[in-house]
Amino acid sequence: MQRIDPAVLAYTADGTPYAPAFDDVYHGRAGGLEQARAVFLAGNGLPRRWRDKACFVILETGFGLGLNFLATWAAWRADPARCARLHFVSLEKHPFRAADLERLHQPWPELAPLAAQLRAHWPMPVPGAQRLHFEAGAVTLSLFFGDAQALLPQLNLRADALYLDGFAPSKNPELWSPEFLAQAASKMRPGASFATWCAAGDVRRALQGAGFAVERRAGHAGKREMLGGACGAPDKDTAPASAPARALVLGAGLAGTGAAERLAARGCAVTLLEQDDAVASRASGNPAGAFRPLVSRDDNRLARLSRAAYCYALTRWRELKSLGLRMEQCGVRQLAQSDAELQRWHALLENFPDDYLGAAESGYRVPQGGWLAPASLCRAQLAACGDALDLRLGVRVETLRRVNENWLALDAQGRELARAPCVILANAQDAARLAPELPLRSVRGQLSYLPAAALPIFHEVHAREGYVLPPIDGLCVAGASYDFGSDATEPIQSAHEENLRRVAAIFPSLRIGLDPGQLGGRVAFRAMTPDRHPVAGPLPAPLAAQEPEQLALWPRQEGLYALTGLGSRGIVWSALLGELVACQIGGEPLPLEQELLDAIDPARFTWRAHKQVRP
């Protein structure tokens, strides 16, 4: 696990922000904003190059004070011919704390409104991807916290401009090496521009070796030279991908409504078909559930995916509260099951900031975790779609058929229900009926409703093997059972007994005198995959040629996507996975590292099966 150590706030004698870890300054004496505008915006031909484009992508090495982003955002706002969507992707090993950024931003009052928004959304310093939206989603900042050498190969994007803004090559040679610059070149769109304040001969030769056409340009603020240029020739025959005008989503639970909202935010008209007569009628209809990230000793893929999804969900839910989202960030207290587990956890906590995870008696605490009513999240996401949404309830899709450039959704009589260039199967385990290559299974889960008066007074979610929520409308929700092989649709006493045993383990000093036969509850069925990772992305097509070397290169069915297999973690995962699929459809930078994309790729099961039978 890589620990993210925030940058240390320091200054040189003349008041220039300084990085003790690299013994270098963040910008020249002439000023950071002036440098951002002269070196990076003008050096990349901005704002001229983004004008009238659907989407423009900028990749930056070293976020620092965020001045390059703020200057770019300000230029975008001031340009009436700006691109419809601006993606700014930046790598940073040592991010500043929000309080330090507030002090660092004070010299530039003209940026104050934008800088305040950035700090208000500033993420926790935890490893991996953090995605923030501004300007109603038209401006997206994707921060990847960690070592740039490890992260850059993991990015999935095609950038239109490159801001090379690491510390000096003598102080931070890794970000100027031939290998690193070759990786940067591989992330650029043909004809993309680059700019840097650096003019060192070794850097110029490394850029040329990576395929950049390099120009020596007049330097900024007394510096003799700087470098700029392009990466290859523009490919006029290949237009950048863009979101389709229409999309079809199957399923009105957490996954489907999350995908619909993210597509609608991009101006896509969404038809959402739900076979039941109500939104969130199945697992997403549970009265409440806990949300928190997973923690593992080896920081495995599931934990990293959970962390990215949890952080993204917190930012999205903030925007949805005004639309009726019911949630409470009361904190989650996770209790260890043994002294050995407690010791392992406390050792892990040293790698995370206190606002992400903190030590607690008998376990750890997630201070920003809590509970959420999933049906209210579904409704809020649909409300956010506005007029872009066409919601149809009580409509069952029997088959899907590709005709020319559209997918047709047909009923049992072969009549057309809807059509669109792309379809997202977000209908839980029913997705396997339409896409048999998905090995989904249905697992029964039962919640128990406990009278609040029967439990001690508590205000946080408590979790051990199961969880119990603090009182909501006079009841404490406890659960949820995992009943493999059971298809009972009504609550059963044995599952209530199991939930009561878990609550008793959470409150060992309490004698709970409740009759399991008299408890209320709710049953829902989770869609799960064999590896317990969700499914999000384009569905595989039959292999017609030689097996590709990478899973990501496996052939796909054009316009057909899946977002399912969320198991018992749909509350946390659905927002980020909806954003992911929307970005895949629109050809935008993806919000996860490639290793995590592979872990949730719908083609992974086909890939693994083919590997096993290959001679």
C-alpha positions in Angstrom: 0.0 0.0 0.0 1.3 3.4 -0.9 0.8 6.1 1.7 0.0 9.6 0.5 2.0 12.1 2.4 0.6 15.6 1.9 3.0 18.4 0.7 4.6 20.5 3.4 3.7 24.2 3.2 7.0 26.2 3.0 8.3 29.3 1.3 11.6 30.6 0.1 13.0 33.9 1.6 11.2 35.9 -1.2 7.9 34.3 -0.5 7.8 31.7 -3.4 6.1 28.4 -2.5 8.8 25.8 -2.0 8.9 21.9 -1.7 11.4 20.7 0.9 11.1 17.1 -0.3 12.4 18.2 -3.8 14.4 21.2 -2.8 12.7 23.2 -5.5 10.1 25.9 -6.0 6.6 25.4 -7.4 6.8 28.3 -9.8 9.2 31.1 -10.8 9.6 34.4 -9.0 7.5 36.2 -11.7 4.4 34.3 -10.4 2.6 31.1 -10.8 -0.5 32.4 -12.6 1.5 34.3 -15.1 3.6 31.1 -15.7 0.5 29.0 -16.1 -0.9 31.3 -18.7 2.3 32.0 -20.7 3.9 28.5 -20.6 1.0 26.1 -20.5 -2.1 27.8 -22.0 -0.3 29.8 -24.6 2.3 27.1 -25.2 -0.6 24.7 -26.1 -2.4 27.2 -28.2 -5.3 27.5 -25.7 -8.0 28.6 -25.8 -7.9 28.5 -29.6 -7.4 24.7 -29.9 -10.4 23.7 -27.9 -12.9 26.0 -29.6 -16.1 24.3 -30.9 -14.9 20.8 -29.8 -17.3 18.5 -28.0 -14.6 17.4 -25.5 -11.0 18.6 -24.9 -8.6 16.6 -22.6 -5.5 18.0 -20.8 -2.9 15.8 -19.1 -0.7 17.3 -16.5 2.4 16.0 -14.6 2.3 17.6 -11.2 -0.8 19.3 -9.8 1.0 21.4 -7.2 -0.9 24.5 -6.2 -3.5 23.8 -8.9 -2.7 27.1 -10.7 -2.5 25.5 -14.1 -6.0 23.9 -13.6 -7.5 27.2 -12.2 -6.0 29.2 -15.0 -7.3 26.8 -17.6 -10.7 26.7 -16.0 -10.8 30.5 -15.9 -9.9 30.7 -19.6 -12.5 28.1 -20.5 -15.2 30.1 -18.6 -14.2 33.3 -20.4 -14.3 31.8 -23.9 -17.7 32.0 -25.6 -16.5 29.4 -28.2 -15.2 27.0 -25.5 -15.5 23.2 -25.8 -18.6 21.6 -24.4 -16.7 19.4 -22.0 -13.2 20.0 -20.5 -11.3 17.1 -18.9 -8.2 18.0 -16.8 -6.3 14.9 -15.6 -3.4 15.4 -13.2 -0.8 13.3 -11.4 0.3 14.3 -7.9 2.4 12.4 -5.4 2.2 14.9 -2.5 -1.1 16.9 -2.6 -1.5 19.9 -0.4 -4.2 20.0 2.3 -7.2 22.2 1.6 -6.2 24.6 4.4 -2.8 25.1 2.9 -4.2 25.6 -0.6 -6.4 28.4 0.9 -3.2 30.3 2.0 -1.4 29.5 -1.2 -4.2 30.8 -3.4 -4.4 34.2 -1.7 -2.0 36.1 -4.0 -4.4 35.6 -6.9 -7.8 37.2 -5.9 -9.0 37.0 -9.6 -9.1 33.2 -9.1 -10.8 33.3 -5.7 -14.3 32.1 -6.8 -12.9 29.1 -8.7 -10.2 28.4 -6.1 -12.9 28.4 -3.4 -14.9 25.8 -5.4 -11.8 23.6 -5.8 -11.1 23.7 -2.1 -14.7 23.0 -1.2 -14.5 19.8 -3.2 -10.9 19.0 -2.4 -10.6 15.2 -1.9 -9.0 13.3 1.0 -5.3 12.4 0.4 -5.7 8.7 -0.3 -4.0 6.7 -3.1 -5.6 6.4 -6.5 -8.2 8.2 -8.6 -10.3 11.1 -7.4 -12.8 12.7 -9.8 -14.4 16.1 -9.2 -17.1 17.9 -11.4 -17.6 21.6 -11.8 -19.8 23.8 -14.0 -22.7 21.4 -13.8 -20.3 18.6 -15.0 -18.9 20.5 -18.0 -15.5 20.7 -16.3 -14.1 17.5 -14.8 -10.9 17.3 -12.7 -9.4 13.8 -12.3 -6.6 13.7 -9.7 -4.5 10.6 -9.5 -2.7 10.6 -6.1 0.5 8.5 -6.0 3.8 7.9 -7.8 3.5 9.3 -11.4 5.8 6.6 -12.8 3.4 3.9 -11.6 0.2 5.8 -12.4 0.9 7.1 -15.9 0.9 3.7 -17.6 -2.4 3.0 -15.8 -4.3 6.0 -17.3 -6.9 5.3 -19.9 -7.2 8.4 -22.0 -6.2 10.2 -25.2 -5.1 13.8 -24.3 -5.3 16.8 -26.6 -2.7 18.8 -24.7 0.1 17.9 -22.2 1.3 20.2 -19.4 4.8 18.9 -18.4 5.2 20.6 -15.1 7.2 18.5 -12.8 10.0 19.8 -10.6 13.4 20.4 -12.2 15.0 17.4 -13.9 17.9 17.6 -11.5 15.5 17.4 -8.5 12.8 15.1 -9.9 14.5 13.1 -12.8 11.8 10.4 -12.9 9.3 12.7 -14.5 11.7 13.7 -17.3 13.2 10.3 -18.1 12.9 8.9 -21.7 10.7 6.1 -20.4 8.3 8.4 -18.6 8.0 10.7 -21.6 7.4 7.8 -23.9 4.5 6.7 -21.7 3.2 10.3 -21.8 3.4 10.2 -25.6 1.3 7.0 -25.6 -1.5 8.8 -23.9 -1.7 11.6 -26.5 -4.1 11.9 -29.4 -2.4 12.2 -32.8 -1.5 15.9 -33.3 -1.8 16.7 -29.6 0.3 19.6 -28.3 2.7 19.8 -25.4 4.4 22.6 -23.5 6.9 22.9 -20.7 9.0 25.5 -19.0 12.0 23.1 -19.1 14.5 23.5 -22.0 17.2 21.0 -20.8 19.0 19.2 -23.7 18.4 15.8 -22.2 14.7 16.5 -21.9 14.5 17.8 -25.5 16.2 14.7 -26.8 14.0 12.4 -24.7 10.9 14.1 -26.0 12.1 13.7 -29.6 12.9 10.1 -28.9 9.3 9.6 -27.6 7.9 10.9 -30.9 7.3 14.6 -30.1 8.1 17.3 -32.6 10.0 19.7 -30.4 10.3 23.5 -30.8 12.6 25.8 -28.9 10.6 28.8 -27.9 11.3 32.1 -26.1 11.2 31.6 -22.4 9.0 33.2 -19.8 9.9 35.9 -17.3 13.6 36.2 -18.2 14.1 32.5 -18.9 15.9 32.1 -22.2 14.0 29.1 -23.7 11.2 26.7 -23.1 9.9 23.8 -25.1 6.7 23.1 -27.0 5.4 21.2 -30.0 3.2 18.3 -31.0 2.9 14.6 -30.8 2.6 13.2 -34.3 0.4 14.5 -37.1 -3.4 15.0 -36.6 -5.5 12.1 -37.8 -8.2 13.8 -39.8 -10.0 10.6 -40.6 -10.5 9.6 -36.9 -12.8 12.0 -35.1 -12.8 11.8 -31.3 -15.6 9.8 -29.8 -18.5 11.6 -28.3 -21.6 10.7 -26.3 -24.5 9.4 -28.5 -27.6 11.4 -28.8 -29.7 8.6 -27.3 -29.1 5.7 -25.0 -31.2 2.8 -23.6 -30.8 1.6 -20.0 -32.5 -1.5 -18.6 -33.2 -1.5 -14.9 -34.3 1.3 -12.6 -32.3 0.4 -9.5 -29.1 2.0 -8.2 -27.0 0.9 -11.2 -29.5 1.9 -13.9 -30.5 5.2 -12.4 -26.8 6.0 -11.7 -25.9 5.4 -15.4 -28.9 7.3 -16.6 -28.0 10.4 -14.6 -24.4 10.3 -15.8 -25.5 10.0 -19.4 -28.1 12.8 -19.1 -25.5 15.1 -17.6 -23.7 14.8 -20.9 -26.8 15.8 -22.9 -27.7 12.3 -23.9 -31.5 11.4 -24.1 -32.0 8.3 -22.0 -34.8 5.8 -22.3 -35.0 3.8 -19.1 -37.0 0.5 -19.1 -37.9 -1.2 -15.9 -39.8 -4.5 -15.9 -41.4 -3.9 -12.5 -44.1 -1.3 -11.8 -41.9 0.9 -9.6 -38.4 2.4 -9.4 -36.1 0.6 -7.0 -38.5 -2.3 -6.4 -35.9 -5.0 -5.7 -32.6 -4.8 -3.8 -32.4 -1.1 -4.3 -35.7 -0.8 -2.4 -34.3 -1.7 1.0 -35.2 1.0 3.5 -31.6 1.8 4.3 -28.1 0.5 4.0 -24.6 1.3 5.3 -21.9 2.9 3.2 -18.2 2.7 3.9 -15.0 1.7 2.1 -13.4 -1.7 2.3 -10.0 -2.1 4.0 -7.5 -4.9 3.3 -4.0 -5.6 4.5 -2.6 -5.8 1.0 -4.8 -3.0 -0.4 -6.1 -5.4 -3.0 -8.1 -4.5 -6.1 -11.4 -4.7 -4.3 -10.3 -2.3 -1.6 -8.8 0.1 -4.1 -12.0 0.0 -6.2 -14.1 0.5 -3.0 -12.0 3.5 -2.0 -12.3 5.2 -5.4 -16.1 4.6 -5.5 -16.6 5.7 -1.9 -14.8 9.0 -2.5 -16.6 9.7 -5.7 -20.0 8.8 -4.2 -19.5 11.4 -1.4 -19.0 14.1 -4.0 -22.0 13.1 -6.1 -24.3 12.7 -3.1 -23.5 16.2 -2.0 -25.1 17.4 -5.3 -28.1 15.2 -5.0 -29.2 16.1 -1.5 -31.4 18.9 -2.8 -33.3 16.4 -4.9 -34.5 14.3 -2.0 -31.6 12.0 -1.2 -32.0 10.7 2.3 -28.7 9.9 4.0 -26.8 10.6 7.2 -23.0 10.7 7.6 -23.1 9.6 11.2 -19.9 7.6 11.0 -19.4 3.8 10.8 -17.7 1.9 13.6 -16.2 -1.4 12.3 -15.4 -3.8 15.1 -12.7 -6.4 14.9 -13.5 -10.1 15.4 -10.2 -10.9 17.1 -7.2 -9.2 18.7 -5.0 -10.2 15.7 -7.4 -8.5 13.3 -7.5 -5.4 15.5 -3.7 -5.2 15.4 -3.6 -5.6 11.6 -6.2 -2.8 11.2 -4.4 -0.4 13.5 -1.2 -1.0 11.5 -3.2 -0.1 8.3 -4.6 3.0 9.7 -1.2 4.7 9.6 -1.5 4.8 5.8 -4.7 6.9 5.8 -5.7 10.3 6.9 -8.0 10.7 9.9 -10.9 12.0 7.8 -10.9 8.7 5.9 -10.2 6.1 8.6 -9.5 6.6 12.3 -8.7 4.4 15.2 -11.5 3.4 17.6 -11.9 1.1 20.5 -12.1 -2.5 19.3 -11.8 -1.5 15.7 -11.7 1.5 13.4 -14.1 4.3 12.5 -15.1 5.7 9.1 -15.9 9.3 10.1 -17.7 10.2 6.8 -19.5 6.9 6.4 -23.1 6.3 7.5 -26.4 5.1 6.1 -28.4 5.9 3.0 -31.9 5.1 1.7 -31.2 3.6 -1.7 -34.6 4.2 -3.1 -34.2 7.9 -2.4 -30.9 7.9 -4.2 -32.6 6.2 -7.2 -35.3 8.9 -7.3 -32.8 11.7 -6.9 -30.7 10.5 -9.8 -33.8 10.3 -12.0 -34.8 13.8 -10.9 -31.3 15.0 -11.9 -31.9 13.7 -15.4 -34.6 16.3 -16.0 -36.2 16.3 -19.4 -33.5 14.0 -20.8 -35.2 11.0 -19.2 -38.0 8.8 -20.7 -38.9 6.5 -17.9 -41.1 3.5 -18.7 -42.2 1.1 -15.9 -43.7 -2.3 -16.2 -41.9 -3.0 -19.5 -40.0 -6.3 -19.9 -37.4 -6.6 -22.7 -37.3 -10.1 -24.0 -34.6 -9.8 -26.6 -32.1 -7.3 -28.0 -31.2 -7.1 -31.7 -28.6 -5.1 -33.5 -30.0 -3.5 -36.7 -27.7 -1.2 -38.6 -26.4 1.4 -36.0 -29.1 0.8 -33.4 -30.0 -1.8 -30.7 -33.7 -2.7 -30.7 -35.4 -3.7 -27.5 -38.2 -6.2 -28.3 -41.0 -7.7 -26.2 -42.1 -11.3 -26.1 -44.1 -10.8 -29.2 -41.2 -9.3 -31.1 -42.6 -5.8 -31.0 -40.1 -2.9 -30.7 -40.1 -1.2 -27.3 -37.3 1.2 -27.9 -34.1 1.7 -29.9 -30.8 3.5 -29.4 -27.2 3.3 -30.6 -26.1 1.9 -27.2 -27.7 -0.2 -24.4 -26.6 -0.6 -20.8 -27.8 -3.8 -19.0 -28.2 -2.5 -15.5 -30.9 -5.0 -14.6 -29.1 -7.0 -11.9 -29.1 -10.8 -12.4 -31.6 -10.5 -15.2 -28.8 -9.1 -17.4 -27.5 -12.7 -17.7 -30.7 -13.6 -19.6 -29.8 -11.1 -22.3 -26.0 -11.6 -22.0 -25.4 -15.3 -21.2 -21.6 -14.7 -21.0 -22.1 -13.0 -17.7 -21.8 -15.6 -14.9 -24.2 -13.9 -12.4 -25.8 -15.6 -9.5 -28.6 -14.5 -7.3 -28.0 -14.5 -3.5 -30.8 -13.9 -1.0 -30.4 -11.3 1.6 -32.8 -10.5 4.5 -32.9 -7.4 6.7 -34.4 -7.4 10.2 -36.2 -4.5 11.7 -35.5 -4.1 15.4 -37.4 -1.7 17.7 -35.0 1.0 18.7 -36.1 0.7 22.4 -34.6 -2.9 22.5 -31.1 -1.6 21.8 -28.8 0.8 23.6 -28.7 4.4 22.4 -26.2 4.8 19.6 -25.8 7.2 16.8 -23.3 5.5 14.5 -23.6 2.5 12.2 -22.1 -0.4 14.0 -20.6 -3.3 11.9 -18.8 -6.6 12.6 -19.9 -9.6 10.5 -23.1 -7.8 9.8 -24.3 -4.3 10.6 -27.0 -2.5 12.5 -28.0 1.1 11.7 -28.9 3.7 14.3 -32.7 4.4 14.7 -34.5 5.5 11.5 -38.2 6.2 12.1 -38.1 4.3 15.3 -36.5 1.1 13.9 -32.9 -0.2 13.7 -32.2 -2.0 10.4 -29.9 -5.0 10.9 -28.5 -7.4 8.4 -28.1 -8.6 6.0 -28.1 -12.3 5.7 -26.4 -14.3 2.9 -28.7 -17.1 2.1 -27.0 -19.1 -0.7 -29.4 -21.5 -2.4 -32.6 -20.1 -0.8 -35.3 -18.5 -3.0 -37.8 -17.6 -0.3 -39.2 -14.2 -1.1 -40.6 -13.5 2.4 -38.7 -13.2 5.7 -37.9 -16.4 7.4 -37.1 -17.0 11.0 -33.7 -18.6 10.6 -32.4 -15.4 8.8 -33.8 -13.2 11.6 -32.0 -15.4 14.1 -28.8 -15.0 12.1 -29.1 -11.3 12.1 -29.9 -11.2 15.9 -26.7 -13.2 16.5 -24.7 -10.6 14.6 -26.3 -7.8 16.6 -25.5 -9.6 19.8 -21.8 -9.9 18.7 -21.8 -6.1 18.1 -23.3 -5.4 21.6 -22.0 -8.3 23.6 -23.1 -6.9 27.0 -26.6 -6.6 25.9 -29.3 -9.2 26.4 -31.6 -8.8 23.4 -35.0 -10.2 24.3 -36.6 -10.2 20.9 -38.6 -13.0 19.4 -37.3 -13.6 15.9 -40.6 -14.9 14.9 -42.2 -11.5 15.6 -39.7 -9.3 13.7 -40.4 -7.4 10.6 -38.0 -7.4 7.7 -37.4 -7.3 3.9 -36.0 -9.8 1.4 -34.0 -8.9 -1.7 -31.8 -10.8 -4.1 -28.3 -9.6 -4.9 -26.6 -10.1 -8.2 -23.1 -11.4 -7.6 -20.2 -12.6 -9.7 -17.8 -15.5 -8.9 -15.0 -13.1 -8.0 -17.3 -10.7 -6.1 -16.2 -7.8 -8.3 -18.8 -5.8 -10.2 -19.3 -5.8 -13.9 -19.0 -2.5 -15.8 -18.1 -1.9 -19.4 -18.6 -3.1 -22.9 -19.6 -6.8 -23.4 -17.3 -9.1 -25.2 -17.8 -10.3 -28.8 -16.7 -13.6 -30.2 -13.0 -13.9 -30.9 -12.5 -13.8 -34.7 -8.8 -13.4 -34.8 -5.7 -14.1 -32.8 -6.1 -13.7 -29.1 -5.1 -10.1 -28.0 -2.3 -9.7 -25.6 -4.3 -7.6 -23.2 -7.8 -8.0 -21.8 -8.7 -4.5 -22.8 -8.1 -5.3 -26.4 -10.6 -8.2 -26.5 -13.2 -7.5 -29.2 -16.5 -6.0 -28.0 -20.1 -5.9 -29.1 -20.6 -2.4 -30.5 -22.8 -0.3 -28.3 -23.7 -3.0 -25.7 -22.6 -2.5 -22.1 -23.2 -4.1 -18.7 -23.4 -2.5 -15.2 -24.3 -5.2 -12.8 -23.0 -7.7 -10.2 -22.9 -5.0 -7.5 -23.7 -7.6 -4.8 -24.2 -6.0 -1.4 -22.2 -2.9 -2.3 -24.5 -1.1 -4.8 -24.8 2.0 -2.7 -21.1 2.7 -2.8 -20.3 1.4 -6.3 -23.2 2.6 -8.4 -22.2 6.3 -8.8 -18.6 5.7 -10.0 -19.5 2.8 -12.2 -22.3 4.9 -13.8 -19.7 7.6 -14.5 -17.3 4.9 -15.9 -19.8 3.5 -18.4 -20.9 7.0 -19.5 -17.2 7.8 -20.1 -16.6 4.6 -22.0 -19.6 5.3 -24.3 -18.5 8.9 -24.9 -14.8 8.2 -25.3 -13.8 10.3 -22.3 -10.9 9.7 -19.9 -11.8 6.9 -17.5 -12.0 7.5 -13.8 -10.0 4.4 -12.7 -6.6 2.8 -13.3 -6.4 0.2 -16.0 -5.7 -2.6 -13.4 -9.0 -1.8 -11.7 -10.8 -1.6 -15.1 -9.5 -5.1 -15.9 -10.9 -6.3 -12.5 -14.4 -5.3 -13.4 -14.3 -5.8 -17.2 -17.3 -7.8 -18.4 -15.0 -9.7 -20.8 -12.8 -11.0 -18.0 -14.8 -14.2 -17.6 -14.5 -15.0 -21.4 -10.8 -14.1 -21.2 -10.1 -16.4 -18.3 -12.1 -19.3 -19.9 -10.2 -18.9 -23.1 -6.9 -18.9 -21.3 -7.8 -22.2 -19.6 -8.8 -24.0 -22.8 -6.1 -22.6 -25.1 -3.7 -25.4 -26.2 
